[in-house]
Amino acid sequence: MLRHHVATDLQCSITIEHLTASGQSPKRQLIRNAALTLGRNEFRELVLRVSDGKLPQSFVLRQIRVFTRFVRDGKSSIQLISENIQLLFANCPPEKLKMFMKTLLIKHKAAESVAEPITDRTRLLSCLPRSFETISPVQIRDVQQANEQQAKANSETPKKVKRCWNNSISGFSNYGQAKRKRSESSENCQTVDVKALKKPALTMPPRLKLSLEQSLILSAVMDRKNVFFTGTGKSYLLKKIVGSLPPESTYATASTGVAACHVGGTTLHSFAGIGSGKAPLDQCIGLANRPGVRQHWLSCQHLIIDEISMVEGEFFDKLEAVARAVRRREDPFGGIHLIISGDFLQLPPVMKTSEKTKFCFQAKSWKKCIQLNMELTEVRRQTEKTFISLLQAIRLGMCPEEVAHQLMKTATNKIEQDGILATRLCTHKDDVELTNVRRLQQLPGEIHTFEALDSDPVLVKTIDAHSPVAQFIQLKKGAQVMLTKNLDVSRGLVNGARGVVVGFQPEGKGMPNVRFLCGVTEVIKPECWIFKGRNGVLLSRKQLPLKLAWAISIHKSQGMSLDCVEISLARVFESGQAYVALSRARSLQGLRVMDFDPKVVRADPHVLQFYSRLRKQCLLAQGEHVTKNQPSSVL
């Protein structure tokens, strides 16, 4: 079993607080690099062992309260009620913390149903030697026992609790019991019967559903190898990688603001703090040494760069030199662990007409920085074999007669249905704006305007660059829209899902009612996006997860899967642009290609050569992995 699948141990920072009766913590101990392990002691009680590399401490988990509100930020806490001790976890890899806390809760709840509490007298009289044994992985029977115990607790007679007129206490939840303000008087409270909140049924801890290729890459990342990976399914893997690394020392970046929003980070240029990178090296080092910017470079242990194809090779070399200078280390990239993803067969760096395109893999420092190059080959967005093979040919810049014929045939596809029109993918963003504004104005009826709630109105331009939704969204009944966020994958409400506005709620702020192509009609409410601005400041935008969808640019469509799309490739001007556009579609049936010309299908020859070498390395790496994991033969 791979290290990152184990749910019984955790590496993080921990603060141990010994609380007084009033909730104060006069005694605190901070362990910045602690190893946590779940196990059982000599009495088979659940124990959390905390080790700082010297003398381990053990905490018996009898009566506990667990706080999991900020698990996504790598933070959580456990309160040992009878001992008046609080354990605060920070800088935990989010995915691992989630599995660890779920395992703890299931094991703790399951133990309540099968074991009698150990009395202090029994402990004193026991002659058992002290022991610690790591707990076994969660089994189905543990989940069943835990849920039986929880159902029993939910069905118990309602307890009498104090309810205050100013601030009612609703009972214990996952995030702990609400505290009554000190200013409230107990005279304003009355004792009433209230039912305990019913907690949702527990399930098995999540397992990473990764292919062999993805598992190889994740394993290499956890071994701190500098990796570059490309191909299909990279977005899913990137989220797993982000969730497997400690948040405080991990910086997620991307070449564009929208791509950075997808990984919950910032743009690479914003992180670097050296502007366009066109200035001389000494000047760039000076910019990177400014207060705030320098702190990023020094605290960064893991740097993630997504959509690397749009990062220029000279800029990558400049970053590598800046990293060594600021961090004062001669290791490649100043010793920063690099995780790089993207597809060089997609959109290339934006260059001036007179300049020659230089990809990152052509940078002088690329080979000394990247230890492992991998290509993912398992297609996830499309499921049709014919469409998959067609896209694979287009990706490599090939357009045989059969492929051209299939794409030309789509020009007659009737993909509009139930009032939902096809979204037109455009090569130029000006065409997108004009099309959407004009089509909205042509609709009859009243315009409904929705303004975003931004965390910092002064930084609207920065937020606009990162956010997939606009500050102002204007809609009418009949407006063609698409989702910009996954709301409910099981019902088809995913990023890129197409729909039409069928009305607005009569009450409140008049939220739009949208009928989607998947058959679901849903009232769309504001969602929140959080991303990092300059100097690591967290910014947010709360807005409807919608955008007008008569037209969308190819650049803005990256990361989306569109189920009803029309493409005009007549104005394609970059290598890989035709492939990016076509690969947004889920199927041939939901695609209409206008004025197709096989000449627009092209791939950069340098990129093709790079991928040819990469595939040979992948085959070699997979062969070594299989050999390594084969059991030794016994004579």
Residue, then its C-alpha position, 0 to 999 in steps of 0.5 A: m500500500l502506498r504511503h499516502h493511502v495510510a489513514t492512521d498516521l499524519q505529519c503536521s504541526i500541533t499545539i497541545e493546550h491544557l485548559t482551565a475550568s474557564g477555558q483559558s490555556p495557560k500551558r501550551q506546547l507547540i510542535r512544528n513537525a509532529a508525527l501523529t499515529l492512531g493506535r490502541n493501548e494495553f486496555r484496547e482503548l483508542v490512543l493518539r500518539v504525538s511524537d516530536g522525534k524524541l519522547p512521544q506523548s500519548f492521549v487516550l481518546r475517551q470523551i472527545r469533541v472533534f472540530t472539522r470545519f477547516v479541514r480543507d485548509g489543513k486545520s482541525s482540532i480535538q478536545l479531550i473533555s474529561e482531561n481538559i486538553q485541546l489538540l490543535f492541528a495545522n499545516c496538515p495535507p488536507e486529503k490526508l487529514k480528512m481520511f485521518m479524522k474520518t478514521l478516528l471518528i469511525k473507530h471511536k464511535a465503533a469502540e463505544s458500542v463494543a467496549e465498557p469504559i475502563t475505570d481508574r481502579t481497573r487501571l491502577l490494579s492492572c499489571l499489564p505492561r504499557s503498550f501501543e499498537t497501530i490500529s487496523p484499517v477501517q473495516i465495514r463492520d467498524v462503520q456498521q457498529a459506529n452507525e448503530q451507536q450513532a442511531k442509538a444516540n439519535s433515538e434517545t430521549p431528548k435532553k433538557v438544555k438551556r435555551c437563551w432568548n438572545n442566542s439559542i444553543s442548538g446542540f453539538s455539531n461537527y464543529g462544536q457547540a456554540k458558546r454563549k456570549r459572556s454578556e448574556s445573563s442566565e436569567n434570560c434562559q429557560t430549560v426546555d426539551v430539544k432534540a439532539l441534532k441527527k448526525p449523518a451516517l458515517t461511511m468508509p474513509p475515501r480512497l484515492k481512485l487513481s489509475l496506475e499512471q496517476s499513482l506513479i506520479l503521486s508516489a513520485v511527488m510524495d517522494r519529493k521528486n520534481v515532476f512534469f506530467t501531461g495528458t488526460g486526467k491531469s486536473y483530477l490528479l493535480k487536486k489530489i496532489v494539492g490535497s496531499l501536501p502541507p498547505e503552509s509551504t505549498y504554493a499552487t500557481a498557474s500561467t493564467g488567472v482562471a487556471a489558477c482559480h481551478v487549483g485554488g492558487t495564484t498566477l505564477h507571475s504574481f507569486a514570483g513578483i518579478g513582473s514580466g521577467k523581461a528585466p535584467l536578472d539583477q533587477c528581477i532578483g531585486l524585485a523578488n527580494r522585496p518584503g512580502v515577495r521574498q517571504h514567499w520564496l523562502s517559505c515555499q517548499h512545494l511549487i505547483i505550476d499548472e498550464i505550463s504550456m503558456v509559460e515562456g522558456e526564458f521566463f522559466d530560466k529567469l525564475e530558476a535563477v531568481a530562486r537560487a539567488v533569493r534562497r541562497r542555494e545552488d540546488p536547481f530552483g533553489g531547492i524548491h520541490l516542483i510539480i508541473s502540469g500542462d500539455f505543450l500540445q495545447l496553447p503555446p506561450v503568448m509571444k510577439t509576432s517577431e519573437k520565436t516561440k520557446f517552450c519551457f521544456q526548451a529552457k536551459s534549466w528544464k533538464k536539471c530541474i525536472q527528474l520525472n516526465m510522465e504522460l497520462t493516457e487514460v481519457r476521462r472527459q470523452t467516452e466514445k472510442t471514435f471521438i477519442s481516436l479522432l482527438q488523439a490524431i488532432r492532438l498530434g497535428m494529424c488530420p487524415e481523410e477519415v478524421a476530416h470527413q467525421l468533423m465535416k459531417t458534424a456541420t449538420n448536427k442538430i444539437e439544440q434541444d429544449g430551448i438550449l442553443a449551442t455555445r460557439l467557441c471563438t478564437h478571439k475574445d472580442d467576438v465573444e463579448l459582441t456576440n453575448v451582448r448582442r444576443l442578450q439585447q435581442l431578447p424581450g423582457e426585463i434585465h436582471t443584474f446580479e452584482a458580486l460580493d468581493s472581499d476587497p473592492v479595491l482589488v477588483k481587477t485582480i479578482d477579475a483576472h482570477s475569477p471565472v465569473a464577472q463582477f456583474i452578471q446580466l440575465k433575461k428569461g431565455a438567456q443561454v447560460m453555462l455553469t462555471k462550477n461543479l454544483d452536483v456532479s451526480r445530477g449533471l450540474v458540472n462546470g460547463a453544463r449548458g442551460v437556459v434561464v426559464g424565469f426568476q424567483p418572485e421573492g428575495k433577490g430574484m435568483p434565476n431558475v435554469r433548465f439544463l440540458c441534463g434535464v434538471t431545472e434548478v434555482i441557481k444561488p451565489e457561490c464563493w470562489i477563494f484565491k490568492g492575490r499578491n503577497g499571499v492575501l486571500l481574496s474571494r468573490k461571491q457571485l452566481p456560478l453562471k456566464l452567458a453562453w451564446a459564445i465563449s473563447i477557447h482560452k476561457s473554455q480550458g478546464m470545461s467539458l461542454d455538452c452542446v458546442e459549435i466551433s468555427l476554426a476558420r480563424v485558428f492562429e496557433s498550433g494546438q488551438a484546434y485541438v483545445a477547442l475540439s477537446r472541450a466537447r463531450s461527444l461528437q453528437g454534441l459538437r458542430v464544426m463549421d467551415f472546417d479546413p484540415k490545414v488548421v490542424r497543426a502541432d509544433p514539431h519541437v513539441l512532438q519530438f519532446y513527447s516522443r522522448l517522453r513516451k519512451q521514458c514513461l514505458l521505462a518507468q512503468g516497467e520498472h514499477v511493475t518489476k519492483n512490485q512483483p513478488s519474488s519467486v520462491l524456489 
